[in-house]
Amino acid sequence: MTEIFTISDDYIELNKLLKASGLCGSGGQAKMVIEDNLVSVGGIIETRKRRKIKDGMTVTCNARSLKVVKAPIQAE
């Protein structure tokens, strides 16, 4: 099952996403799982810690998948 992670900016860096979503307990752990080739973006192993993850992209780590969705702009 794919979980939804909502962002408010145009993108979030991969290592920050892993920490913010709870897929990793710390930024250091996020960097380690990326270095160990345990993270994929769109089904392809990703080794760039600061890869920009944008609306519609799916990240998988530790058998959990996150679909990143940009929050709609709020009208005033």
N, C-alpha and C positions, 0 to 999 in steps of 0.2 A: 504494500500500500504506500502511495506517495503522499507525504505530508506537504502542506502549503506553508511557505515562509514569505511574509509580506515585507517589502522594502519601501521606503519613502523616497529615496534618491534614485538616480538612474541606474546605479549599480552598487554592489557590495563586493569587497575583496574576498576571495575564497577562504583565506584563513580566518577572517573576521566572521564570515557566515558560519563556518563550522563551530566556532566558539559561541556566537550569539544564539544559534539554533539548539545548542545543547548536544550536538553530535560529538563534540569534544569538550572536555572539562576545562581546558585552558588554551590560551594562544600557543603555548609551547607544544602541547599535545597535538594541536591542529597542524603545526608545522611539521611535526614528526610523521603523522599519518600521510601527509602530502609527499614528504620525502621518501616514504616507504612504498609509494605507488598504490596506496589503499583508497584513493579518492578518484572518482570519475565525474566528468562533466559531459552530459549528453552521451554517455556510454563509452567515452574515451578517457583513458587514464590521464590525469592532469598533474603536472609536476611544478607548475608555477604557483607559488604561495599567494601572490597578489593578483591572480587572474580575476578580471572583472566579470562578475556574475550578474547578468541582466535579466530583465523580465522575460519569463517563459523558459529559462534554462533549468535543467534538472541536475542536481548534484547527488551522488550516491557515496556513502561512506558507512562502513560497519553494517552492511545489509539494510541500511535505512536510506530512503530517497526523499529529497526535498525538491519541490517545484517552487521556484522563486517567482513571485508575482508583485508587480508594482502597485502600490495603493493608488486608488483613484484620487484625482485632485479635488479637494473640497472647495465648493463654491461658497463665497461669503455672502 
